[in-house]
Amino acid sequence: MKLFGKPVKLSVALLAVVILLIFLHYFKILSPIENLAVRILSPIQNKIYVLGVKINNFYSSTGFRKDLVKINLELEEKVNNLIIENSQLKMMLLEQQELDQQYNFLQSAGLDAIVAKVIGKSLQPDRQTLILNRGQKEGIEVGLPVIAGEGVIIGKIVAVNRSSSQVLLINDSRSSLAATIQNEMQTKGVVIGERGLSLKMELIPQDEEVGVGEIVVTSGLEPSIPRGLVIGQVEQVITEPNSFFQAAFLQPLISPDDLIVVSILKYHD
Protein backbone atom coordinates (compact mmCIF):
# COMPACT_ATOMS: atom_id res chain seq x y z
CA MET A 1 0.00 0.00 0.00
CA LYS A 2 1.38 3.37 -1.02
CA LEU A 3 1.29 6.14 1.63
CA PHE A 4 2.41 8.99 -0.62
CA GLY A 5 1.00 9.96 -3.98
CA LYS A 6 2.69 11.72 -6.86
CA PRO A 7 1.77 15.29 -5.66
CA VAL A 8 3.47 14.72 -2.34
CA LYS A 9 6.60 13.38 -3.98
CA LEU A 10 6.67 16.37 -6.35
CA SER A 11 6.35 18.84 -3.46
CA VAL A 12 9.17 17.13 -1.57
CA ALA A 13 11.37 17.25 -4.65
CA LEU A 14 10.69 20.97 -5.22
CA LEU A 15 11.42 21.72 -1.58
CA ALA A 16 14.70 19.88 -1.84
CA VAL A 17 15.66 21.83 -4.95
CA VAL A 18 14.86 25.14 -3.24
CA ILE A 19 16.94 24.18 -0.19
CA LEU A 20 19.80 23.17 -2.46
CA LEU A 21 19.67 26.48 -4.36
CA ILE A 22 19.66 28.44 -1.11
CA PHE A 23 22.67 26.43 0.08
CA LEU A 24 24.56 26.97 -3.16
CA HIS A 25 23.68 30.73 -3.19
CA TYR A 26 24.74 31.15 0.44
CA PHE A 27 28.17 29.63 -0.21
CA LYS A 28 28.42 31.66 -3.50
CA ILE A 29 28.75 28.51 -5.57
CA LEU A 30 26.10 29.92 -7.96
CA SER A 31 27.71 33.37 -8.24
CA PRO A 32 29.13 32.85 -11.77
CA ILE A 33 25.77 31.62 -13.02
CA GLU A 34 23.88 34.46 -11.25
CA ASN A 35 26.23 37.10 -12.67
CA LEU A 36 25.79 35.70 -16.15
CA ALA A 37 22.01 35.73 -15.76
CA VAL A 38 22.08 39.34 -14.55
CA ARG A 39 24.19 40.41 -17.54
CA ILE A 40 21.84 38.66 -19.94
CA LEU A 41 18.60 39.87 -18.37
CA SER A 42 19.65 43.46 -17.47
CA PRO A 43 19.00 44.99 -20.94
CA ILE A 44 15.61 43.30 -21.12
CA GLN A 45 14.77 44.40 -17.58
CA ASN A 46 15.85 47.97 -18.36
CA LYS A 47 13.68 48.11 -21.49
CA ILE A 48 10.71 46.77 -19.57
CA TYR A 49 11.27 49.37 -16.84
CA VAL A 50 11.61 52.27 -19.31
CA LEU A 51 8.48 51.12 -21.15
CA GLY A 52 6.58 51.02 -17.88
CA VAL A 53 7.73 54.54 -16.99
CA LYS A 54 6.66 55.85 -20.41
CA ILE A 55 3.26 54.21 -20.14
CA ASN A 56 2.77 55.66 -16.67
CA ASN A 57 3.87 59.13 -17.82
CA PHE A 58 1.55 58.96 -20.84
CA TYR A 59 -1.52 58.22 -18.78
CA SER A 60 -0.49 60.71 -16.13
CA SER A 61 0.10 63.51 -18.67
CA THR A 62 -3.16 62.68 -20.51
CA GLY A 63 -5.08 63.00 -17.28
CA PHE A 64 -3.25 66.22 -16.46
CA ARG A 65 -4.12 67.69 -19.86
CA LYS A 66 -7.75 66.76 -19.36
CA ASP A 67 -7.71 68.50 -15.99
CA LEU A 68 -6.14 71.60 -17.57
CA VAL A 69 -8.79 71.68 -20.32
CA LYS A 70 -11.55 71.38 -17.72
CA ILE A 71 -10.05 74.14 -15.57
CA ASN A 72 -9.59 76.37 -18.63
CA LEU A 73 -13.23 75.92 -19.66
CA GLU A 74 -14.39 76.72 -16.13
CA LEU A 75 -12.25 79.87 -16.08
CA GLU A 76 -13.58 80.97 -19.48
CA GLU A 77 -17.14 80.55 -18.23
CA LYS A 78 -16.38 82.63 -15.14
CA VAL A 79 -14.76 85.37 -17.25
CA ASN A 80 -17.78 85.46 -19.58
CA ASN A 81 -20.12 85.72 -16.60
CA LEU A 82 -18.06 88.59 -15.19
CA ILE A 83 -18.16 90.40 -18.54
CA ILE A 84 -21.95 90.07 -18.64
CA GLU A 85 -22.29 91.26 -15.04
CA ASN A 86 -19.98 94.20 -15.72
CA SER A 87 -22.01 95.18 -18.78
CA GLN A 88 -25.24 94.99 -16.81
CA LEU A 89 -23.78 97.13 -14.02
CA LYS A 90 -22.62 99.76 -16.53
CA MET A 91 -26.09 99.82 -18.08
CA MET A 92 -27.68 100.22 -14.66
CA LEU A 93 -25.25 103.04 -13.82
CA LEU A 94 -26.00 104.89 -17.06
CA GLU A 95 -29.72 104.43 -16.47
CA GLN A 96 -29.44 105.81 -12.94
CA GLN A 97 -27.43 108.82 -14.11
CA GLU A 98 -30.05 109.56 -16.78
CA LEU A 99 -32.85 109.22 -14.23
CA ASP A 100 -31.07 111.60 -11.85
CA GLN A 101 -30.70 114.24 -14.58
CA GLN A 102 -34.36 113.98 -15.56
CA TYR A 103 -35.55 114.02 -11.95
CA ASN A 104 -33.51 117.14 -11.15
CA PHE A 105 -34.91 118.95 -14.18
CA LEU A 106 -38.50 117.97 -13.43
CA GLN A 107 -38.15 119.09 -9.83
CA SER A 108 -36.67 122.47 -10.75
CA ALA A 109 -39.23 123.05 -13.53
CA GLY A 110 -42.18 121.89 -11.45
CA LEU A 111 -43.27 119.36 -14.08
CA ASP A 112 -44.90 115.97 -13.63
CA ALA A 113 -43.84 113.01 -15.74
CA ILE A 114 -43.92 109.25 -16.17
CA VAL A 115 -40.59 107.47 -16.53
CA ALA A 116 -40.36 104.98 -19.40
CA LYS A 117 -37.74 102.65 -20.81
CA VAL A 118 -36.85 102.51 -24.49
CA ILE A 119 -37.67 98.97 -25.64
CA GLY A 120 -37.44 99.32 -29.40
CA LYS A 121 -36.83 101.43 -32.46
CA SER A 122 -38.44 101.60 -35.89
CA LEU A 123 -36.60 99.55 -38.49
CA GLN A 124 -37.90 101.70 -41.33
CA PRO A 125 -35.17 104.11 -42.52
CA ASP A 126 -37.70 106.86 -43.31
CA ARG A 127 -39.42 106.64 -39.92
CA GLN A 128 -37.64 107.94 -36.82
CA THR A 129 -39.54 106.46 -33.88
CA LEU A 130 -38.88 104.81 -30.53
CA ILE A 131 -41.06 102.34 -28.63
CA LEU A 132 -41.56 102.86 -24.89
CA ASN A 133 -42.79 100.45 -22.21
CA ARG A 134 -45.59 102.74 -21.01
CA GLY A 135 -49.08 102.91 -22.49
CA GLN A 136 -52.75 103.58 -21.83
CA LYS A 137 -52.79 101.86 -18.44
CA GLU A 138 -50.25 104.45 -17.20
CA GLY A 139 -52.28 107.33 -18.65
CA ILE A 140 -50.16 107.92 -21.77
CA GLU A 141 -51.94 109.81 -24.57
CA VAL A 142 -51.11 110.93 -28.09
CA GLY A 143 -49.47 114.36 -28.23
CA LEU A 144 -47.53 114.20 -24.96
CA PRO A 145 -43.90 115.39 -25.19
CA VAL A 146 -41.02 113.08 -24.31
CA ILE A 147 -37.79 114.39 -22.80
CA ALA A 148 -34.36 113.08 -21.86
CA GLY A 149 -31.39 114.47 -19.96
CA GLU A 150 -31.85 117.92 -18.45
CA GLY A 151 -35.04 118.89 -20.25
CA VAL A 152 -34.14 118.02 -23.85
CA ILE A 153 -37.23 117.23 -25.92
CA ILE A 154 -36.75 114.21 -28.16
CA GLY A 155 -40.24 113.85 -29.64
CA LYS A 156 -43.98 113.43 -29.15
CA ILE A 157 -46.21 110.43 -28.52
CA VAL A 158 -47.94 109.51 -31.79
CA ALA A 159 -49.42 106.07 -31.02
CA VAL A 160 -50.52 104.31 -27.83
CA ASN A 161 -51.75 100.85 -26.90
CA ARG A 162 -52.40 99.32 -23.51
CA SER A 163 -48.81 98.65 -22.43
CA SER A 164 -46.58 100.60 -24.84
CA SER A 165 -46.38 103.78 -26.87
CA GLN A 166 -44.54 105.17 -29.87
CA VAL A 167 -42.50 108.38 -29.99
CA LEU A 168 -42.03 110.34 -33.22
CA LEU A 169 -38.54 111.83 -32.89
CA ILE A 170 -37.99 115.50 -33.64
CA ASN A 171 -35.58 114.71 -36.49
CA ASP A 172 -38.32 112.85 -38.40
CA SER A 173 -39.53 114.71 -41.50
CA ARG A 174 -43.12 114.64 -40.18
CA SER A 175 -42.18 116.34 -36.90
CA SER A 176 -42.66 120.05 -36.21
CA LEU A 177 -42.25 122.12 -33.06
CA ALA A 178 -43.04 125.74 -32.28
CA ALA A 179 -39.68 127.13 -31.17
CA THR A 180 -37.92 130.15 -29.71
CA ILE A 181 -34.26 131.12 -29.99
CA GLN A 182 -32.82 132.23 -26.67
CA ASN A 183 -31.54 135.61 -27.86
CA GLU A 184 -32.46 139.23 -27.12
CA MET A 185 -35.32 139.17 -29.63
CA GLN A 186 -36.65 135.79 -28.45
CA THR A 187 -36.88 134.92 -32.14
CA LYS A 188 -39.77 132.63 -33.05
CA GLY A 189 -39.95 129.92 -35.70
CA VAL A 190 -40.81 126.29 -36.41
CA VAL A 191 -38.37 123.39 -36.08
CA ILE A 192 -38.83 120.48 -38.48
CA GLY A 193 -36.98 117.21 -38.95
CA GLU A 194 -34.68 116.74 -41.91
CA ARG A 195 -35.08 113.08 -43.00
CA GLY A 196 -33.73 111.83 -39.70
CA LEU A 197 -30.38 113.52 -40.26
CA SER A 198 -30.70 116.97 -38.70
CA LEU A 199 -33.05 119.71 -37.51
CA LYS A 200 -34.04 122.85 -39.37
CA MET A 201 -35.69 125.95 -37.94
CA GLU A 202 -37.82 127.76 -40.49
CA LEU A 203 -40.01 130.89 -40.63
CA ILE A 204 -37.42 132.99 -38.82
CA PRO A 205 -38.06 136.70 -39.54
CA GLN A 206 -35.41 138.01 -41.94
CA ASP A 207 -34.79 141.16 -39.93
CA GLU A 208 -33.90 139.33 -36.70
CA GLU A 209 -30.28 138.45 -36.03
CA VAL A 210 -29.53 134.80 -35.32
CA GLY A 211 -26.11 133.67 -34.09
CA VAL A 212 -24.36 130.31 -34.34
CA GLY A 213 -24.26 128.58 -30.96
CA GLU A 214 -27.54 130.02 -29.67
CA ILE A 215 -29.90 127.59 -27.94
CA VAL A 216 -33.35 126.85 -29.36
CA VAL A 217 -36.19 125.84 -27.02
CA THR A 218 -39.89 125.09 -27.25
CA SER A 219 -42.00 128.26 -27.34
CA GLY A 220 -44.93 126.92 -25.31
CA LEU A 221 -47.43 127.76 -28.06
CA GLU A 222 -48.46 124.12 -28.55
CA PRO A 223 -50.94 122.32 -26.31
CA SER A 224 -49.32 120.00 -23.74
CA ILE A 225 -45.77 121.15 -24.56
CA PRO A 226 -44.30 123.50 -21.94
CA ARG A 227 -42.06 126.40 -22.78
CA GLY A 228 -38.30 126.05 -22.42
CA LEU A 229 -37.62 122.43 -23.39
CA VAL A 230 -34.30 122.34 -25.20
CA ILE A 231 -34.47 121.44 -28.90
CA GLY A 232 -30.93 122.07 -30.12
CA GLN A 233 -28.18 124.57 -30.87
CA VAL A 234 -27.86 126.81 -33.93
CA GLU A 235 -25.18 125.34 -36.18
CA GLN A 236 -25.68 127.26 -39.43
CA VAL A 237 -27.79 130.26 -40.49
CA ILE A 238 -29.24 130.41 -44.01
CA THR A 239 -30.30 133.79 -45.38
CA GLU A 240 -32.18 133.91 -48.67
CA PRO A 241 -32.37 137.19 -50.64
CA ASN A 242 -35.84 138.43 -51.58
CA SER A 243 -37.43 136.33 -48.83
CA PHE A 244 -39.29 137.42 -45.72
CA PHE A 245 -37.77 134.58 -43.72
CA GLN A 246 -34.43 132.96 -42.97
CA ALA A 247 -33.62 129.49 -41.67
CA ALA A 248 -31.12 127.77 -39.41
CA PHE A 249 -29.80 124.25 -39.09
CA LEU A 250 -29.65 122.97 -35.52
CA GLN A 251 -27.37 120.51 -33.80
CA PRO A 252 -29.34 118.06 -31.60
CA LEU A 253 -27.96 117.83 -28.06
CA ILE A 254 -28.90 114.16 -27.54
CA SER A 255 -28.57 111.21 -29.90
CA PRO A 256 -31.66 108.96 -29.94
CA ASP A 257 -29.34 105.95 -30.24
CA ASP A 258 -27.98 106.65 -26.74
CA LEU A 259 -31.36 106.74 -25.00
CA ILE A 260 -32.10 104.18 -22.29
CA VAL A 261 -34.80 105.86 -20.20
CA VAL A 262 -36.97 108.90 -20.93
CA SER A 263 -39.71 110.92 -19.24
CA ILE A 264 -43.17 111.42 -20.72
CA LEU A 265 -44.52 114.78 -19.57
CA LYS A 266 -48.12 114.91 -18.43
CA TYR A 267 -50.45 117.61 -19.73
CA HIS A 268 -49.15 121.07 -18.98
CA ASP A 269 -51.55 124.00 -18.57
C-alpha positions as CSV (number, residue, x, y, z in Angstrom):
1,M,0.0,0.0,0.0
2,K,1.4,3.4,-1.0
3,L,1.3,6.1,1.6
4,F,2.4,9.0,-0.6
5,G,1.0,10.0,-4.0
6,K,2.7,11.7,-6.9
7,P,1.8,15.3,-5.7
8,V,3.5,14.7,-2.3
9,K,6.6,13.4,-4.0
10,L,6.7,16.4,-6.3
11,S,6.4,18.8,-3.5
12,V,9.2,17.1,-1.6
13,A,11.4,17.3,-4.6
14,L,10.7,21.0,-5.2
15,L,11.4,21.7,-1.6
16,A,14.7,19.9,-1.8
17,V,15.7,21.8,-5.0
18,V,14.9,25.1,-3.2
19,I,16.9,24.2,-0.2
20,L,19.8,23.2,-2.5
21,L,19.7,26.5,-4.4
22,I,19.7,28.4,-1.1
23,F,22.7,26.4,0.1
24,L,24.6,27.0,-3.2
25,H,23.7,30.7,-3.2
26,Y,24.7,31.2,0.4
27,F,28.2,29.6,-0.2
28,K,28.4,31.7,-3.5
29,I,28.7,28.5,-5.6
30,L,26.1,29.9,-8.0
31,S,27.7,33.4,-8.2
32,P,29.1,32.9,-11.8
33,I,25.8,31.6,-13.0
34,E,23.9,34.5,-11.3
35,N,26.2,37.1,-12.7
36,L,25.8,35.7,-16.2
37,A,22.0,35.7,-15.8
38,V,22.1,39.3,-14.5
39,R,24.2,40.4,-17.5
40,I,21.8,38.7,-19.9
41,L,18.6,39.9,-18.4
42,S,19.7,43.5,-17.5
43,P,19.0,45.0,-20.9
44,I,15.6,43.3,-21.1
45,Q,14.8,44.4,-17.6
46,N,15.9,48.0,-18.4
47,K,13.7,48.1,-21.5
48,I,10.7,46.8,-19.6
49,Y,11.3,49.4,-16.8
50,V,11.6,52.3,-19.3
51,L,8.5,51.1,-21.1
52,G,6.6,51.0,-17.9
53,V,7.7,54.5,-17.0
54,K,6.7,55.9,-20.4
55,I,3.3,54.2,-20.1
56,N,2.8,55.7,-16.7
57,N,3.9,59.1,-17.8
58,F,1.6,59.0,-20.8
59,Y,-1.5,58.2,-18.8
60,S,-0.5,60.7,-16.1
61,S,0.1,63.5,-18.7
62,T,-3.2,62.7,-20.5
63,G,-5.1,63.0,-17.3
64,F,-3.2,66.2,-16.5
65,R,-4.1,67.7,-19.9
66,K,-7.8,66.8,-19.4
67,D,-7.7,68.5,-16.0
68,L,-6.1,71.6,-17.6
69,V,-8.8,71.7,-20.3
70,K,-11.5,71.4,-17.7
71,I,-10.1,74.1,-15.6
72,N,-9.6,76.4,-18.6
73,L,-13.2,75.9,-19.7
74,E,-14.4,76.7,-16.1
75,L,-12.2,79.9,-16.1
76,E,-13.6,81.0,-19.5
77,E,-17.1,80.6,-18.2
78,K,-16.4,82.6,-15.1
79,V,-14.8,85.4,-17.3
80,N,-17.8,85.5,-19.6
81,N,-20.1,85.7,-16.6
82,L,-18.1,88.6,-15.2
83,I,-18.2,90.4,-18.5
84,I,-21.9,90.1,-18.6
85,E,-22.3,91.3,-15.0
86,N,-20.0,94.2,-15.7
87,S,-22.0,95.2,-18.8
88,Q,-25.2,95.0,-16.8
89,L,-23.8,97.1,-14.0
90,K,-22.6,99.8,-16.5
91,M,-26.1,99.8,-18.1
92,M,-27.7,100.2,-14.7
93,L,-25.2,103.0,-13.8
94,L,-26.0,104.9,-17.1
95,E,-29.7,104.4,-16.5
96,Q,-29.4,105.8,-12.9
97,Q,-27.4,108.8,-14.1
98,E,-30.0,109.6,-16.8
99,L,-32.8,109.2,-14.2
100,D,-31.1,111.6,-11.9
101,Q,-30.7,114.2,-14.6
102,Q,-34.4,114.0,-15.6
103,Y,-35.5,114.0,-12.0
104,N,-33.5,117.1,-11.1
105,F,-34.9,119.0,-14.2
106,L,-38.5,118.0,-13.4
107,Q,-38.1,119.1,-9.8
108,S,-36.7,122.5,-10.7
109,A,-39.2,123.1,-13.5
110,G,-42.2,121.9,-11.5
111,L,-43.3,119.4,-14.1
112,D,-44.9,116.0,-13.6
113,A,-43.8,113.0,-15.7
114,I,-43.9,109.2,-16.2
115,V,-40.6,107.5,-16.5
116,A,-40.4,105.0,-19.4
117,K,-37.7,102.6,-20.8
118,V,-36.8,102.5,-24.5
119,I,-37.7,99.0,-25.6
120,G,-37.4,99.3,-29.4
121,K,-36.8,101.4,-32.5
122,S,-38.4,101.6,-35.9
123,L,-36.6,99.5,-38.5
124,Q,-37.9,101.7,-41.3
125,P,-35.2,104.1,-42.5
126,D,-37.7,106.9,-43.3
127,R,-39.4,106.6,-39.9
128,Q,-37.6,107.9,-36.8
129,T,-39.5,106.5,-33.9
130,L,-38.9,104.8,-30.5
131,I,-41.1,102.3,-28.6
132,L,-41.6,102.9,-24.9
133,N,-42.8,100.4,-22.2
134,R,-45.6,102.7,-21.0
135,G,-49.1,102.9,-22.5
136,Q,-52.8,103.6,-21.8
137,K,-52.8,101.9,-18.4
138,E,-50.2,104.4,-17.2
139,G,-52.3,107.3,-18.7
140,I,-50.2,107.9,-21.8
141,E,-51.9,109.8,-24.6
142,V,-51.1,110.9,-28.1
143,G,-49.5,114.4,-28.2
144,L,-47.5,114.2,-25.0
145,P,-43.9,115.4,-25.2
146,V,-41.0,113.1,-24.3
147,I,-37.8,114.4,-22.8
148,A,-34.4,113.1,-21.9
149,G,-31.4,114.5,-20.0
150,E,-31.8,117.9,-18.5
151,G,-35.0,118.9,-20.3
152,V,-34.1,118.0,-23.9
153,I,-37.2,117.2,-25.9
154,I,-36.8,114.2,-28.2
155,G,-40.2,113.9,-29.6
156,K,-44.0,113.4,-29.2
157,I,-46.2,110.4,-28.5
158,V,-47.9,109.5,-31.8
159,A,-49.4,106.1,-31.0
160,V,-50.5,104.3,-27.8
161,N,-51.7,100.9,-26.9
162,R,-52.4,99.3,-23.5
163,S,-48.8,98.7,-22.4
164,S,-46.6,100.6,-24.8
165,S,-46.4,103.8,-26.9
166,Q,-44.5,105.2,-29.9
167,V,-42.5,108.4,-30.0
168,L,-42.0,110.3,-33.2
169,L,-38.5,111.8,-32.9
170,I,-38.0,115.5,-33.6
171,N,-35.6,114.7,-36.5
172,D,-38.3,112.9,-38.4
173,S,-39.5,114.7,-41.5
174,R,-43.1,114.6,-40.2
175,S,-42.2,116.3,-36.9
176,S,-42.7,120.0,-36.2
177,L,-42.2,122.1,-33.1
178,A,-43.0,125.7,-32.3
179,A,-39.7,127.1,-31.2
180,T,-37.9,130.2,-29.7
181,I,-34.3,131.1,-30.0
182,Q,-32.8,132.2,-26.7
183,N,-31.5,135.6,-27.9
184,E,-32.5,139.2,-27.1
185,M,-35.3,139.2,-29.6
186,Q,-36.7,135.8,-28.5
187,T,-36.9,134.9,-32.1
188,K,-39.8,132.6,-33.1
189,G,-39.9,129.9,-35.7
190,V,-40.8,126.3,-36.4
191,V,-38.4,123.4,-36.1
192,I,-38.8,120.5,-38.5
193,G,-37.0,117.2,-39.0
194,E,-34.7,116.7,-41.9
195,R,-35.1,113.1,-43.0
196,G,-33.7,111.8,-39.7
197,L,-30.4,113.5,-40.3
198,S,-30.7,117.0,-38.7
199,L,-33.1,119.7,-37.5
200,K,-34.0,122.8,-39.4
201,M,-35.7,125.9,-37.9
202,E,-37.8,127.8,-40.5
203,L,-40.0,130.9,-40.6
204,I,-37.4,133.0,-38.8
205,P,-38.1,136.7,-39.5
206,Q,-35.4,138.0,-41.9
207,D,-34.8,141.2,-39.9
208,E,-33.9,139.3,-36.7
209,E,-30.3,138.4,-36.0
210,V,-29.5,134.8,-35.3
211,G,-26.1,133.7,-34.1
212,V,-24.4,130.3,-34.3
213,G,-24.3,128.6,-31.0
214,E,-27.5,130.0,-29.7
215,I,-29.9,127.6,-27.9
216,V,-33.3,126.9,-29.4
217,V,-36.2,125.8,-27.0
218,T,-39.9,125.1,-27.2
219,S,-42.0,128.3,-27.3
220,G,-44.9,126.9,-25.3
221,L,-47.4,127.8,-28.1
222,E,-48.5,124.1,-28.6
223,P,-50.9,122.3,-26.3
224,S,-49.3,120.0,-23.7
225,I,-45.8,121.1,-24.6
226,P,-44.3,123.5,-21.9
227,R,-42.1,126.4,-22.8
228,G,-38.3,126.1,-22.4
229,L,-37.6,122.4,-23.4
230,V,-34.3,122.3,-25.2
231,I,-34.5,121.4,-28.9
232,G,-30.9,122.1,-30.1
233,Q,-28.2,124.6,-30.9
234,V,-27.9,126.8,-33.9
235,E,-25.2,125.3,-36.2
236,Q,-25.7,127.3,-39.4
237,V,-27.8,130.3,-40.5
238,I,-29.2,130.4,-44.0
239,T,-30.3,133.8,-45.4
240,E,-32.2,133.9,-48.7
241,P,-32.4,137.2,-50.6
242,N,-35.8,138.4,-51.6
243,S,-37.4,136.3,-48.8
244,F,-39.3,137.4,-45.7
245,F,-37.8,134.6,-43.7
246,Q,-34.4,133.0,-43.0
247,A,-33.6,129.5,-41.7
248,A,-31.1,127.8,-39.4
249,F,-29.8,124.3,-39.1
250,L,-29.7,123.0,-35.5
251,Q,-27.4,120.5,-33.8
252,P,-29.3,118.1,-31.6
253,L,-28.0,117.8,-28.1
254,I,-28.9,114.2,-27.5
255,S,-28.6,111.2,-29.9
256,P,-31.7,109.0,-29.9
257,D,-29.3,105.9,-30.2
258,D,-28.0,106.7,-26.7
259,L,-31.4,106.7,-25.0
260,I,-32.1,104.2,-22.3
261,V,-34.8,105.9,-20.2
262,V,-37.0,108.9,-20.9
263,S,-39.7,110.9,-19.2
264,I,-43.2,111.4,-20.7
265,L,-44.5,114.8,-19.6
266,K,-48.1,114.9,-18.4
267,Y,-50.4,117.6,-19.7
268,H,-49.1,121.1,-19.0
269,D,-51.5,124.0,-18.6
